[in-house]
Amino acid sequence: MAIQRTFSIIKPDATKRNLTGAINAKIEAAGLRIIAQKRIHMTKAQAGQFYAVHAARPFYDELCEFMASEPVVVQVLEGEDAIATYRGVMGATDPAEAAEGTIRKDFAISKGENSVHGSDAPETAAEEIAYFFAGLELVG
């Protein structure tokens, strides 16, 4: 397997409850390295641009409002098969369906307030990383 990078957001429901360290511990326990990380407060417009792929979906406006409601922690993770590894660590979108020990099973409030976002493909990861980080910020 190749070393790969993926993108992560620790969402407002988790940062509001001071869960950044606990989530980072799960990420690192899975063998992923956090090679870039910063806490930001997105505007609704920034969230809208980031989630533009969902613009036609009924939950889009609510998602953008939520993502702009509190600070988030954006991250770049690196490791072997990082995208699949992180998606496994995150768990299913619906915490009721997530496996025991996953971030969403342990910390998510609901399907909408599910604590984390992660890239789903190498192309998506590259786009999402570039949206929030300049090349010099990646220090892996």
ChimeraX attribute file (.defattr): number of C-alpha atoms within 10 A of each C-alpha:
attribute: neighborCount
match mode: 1-to-1
recipient: residues
	/A:1	7
	/A:2	8
	/A:3	10
	/A:4	16
	/A:5	23
	/A:6	29
	/A:7	29
	/A:8	23
	/A:9	20
	/A:10	22
	/A:11	25
	/A:12	22
	/A:13	24
	/A:14	24
	/A:15	19
	/A:16	13
	/A:17	10
	/A:18	11
	/A:19	16
	/A:20	17
	/A:21	10
	/A:22	12
	/A:23	23
	/A:24	17
	/A:25	12
	/A:26	17
	/A:27	20
	/A:28	13
	/A:29	11
	/A:30	15
	/A:31	15
	/A:32	25
	/A:33	18
	/A:34	21
	/A:35	15
	/A:36	18
	/A:37	19
	/A:38	13
	/A:39	14
	/A:40	13
	/A:41	15
	/A:42	18
	/A:43	16
	/A:44	17
	/A:45	12
	/A:46	15
	/A:47	19
	/A:48	20
	/A:49	14
	/A:50	16
	/A:51	16
	/A:52	13
	/A:53	10
	/A:54	14
	/A:55	14
	/A:56	9
	/A:57	9
	/A:58	9
	/A:59	11
	/A:60	17
	/A:61	17
	/A:62	10
	/A:63	19
	/A:64	22
	/A:65	16
	/A:66	17
	/A:67	24
	/A:68	20
	/A:69	17
	/A:70	17
	/A:71	19
	/A:72	24
	/A:73	18
	/A:74	22
	/A:75	24
	/A:76	27
	/A:77	27
	/A:78	22
	/A:79	21
	/A:80	15
	/A:81	15
	/A:82	24
	/A:83	24
	/A:84	16
	/A:85	17
	/A:86	27
	/A:87	20
	/A:88	15
	/A:89	22
	/A:90	29
	/A:91	22
	/A:92	18
	/A:93	20
	/A:94	16
	/A:95	24
	/A:96	15
	/A:97	12
	/A:98	19
	/A:99	16
	/A:100	12
	/A:101	13
	/A:102	21
	/A:103	26
	/A:104	27
	/A:105	23
	/A:106	17
	/A:107	21
	/A:108	23
	/A:109	16
	/A:110	15
	/A:111	14
	/A:112	15
	/A:113	20
	/A:114	25
	/A:115	29
	/A:116	25
	/A:117	16
	/A:118	22
	/A:119	22
	/A:120	14
	/A:121	12
	/A:122	15
	/A:123	10
	/A:124	14
	/A:125	21
	/A:126	15
	/A:127	13
	/A:128	21
	/A:129	22
	/A:130	12
	/A:131	12
	/A:132	16
	/A:133	16
	/A:134	9
	/A:135	8
	/A:136	7
	/A:137	13
	/A:138	15
	/A:139	10
	/A:140	11
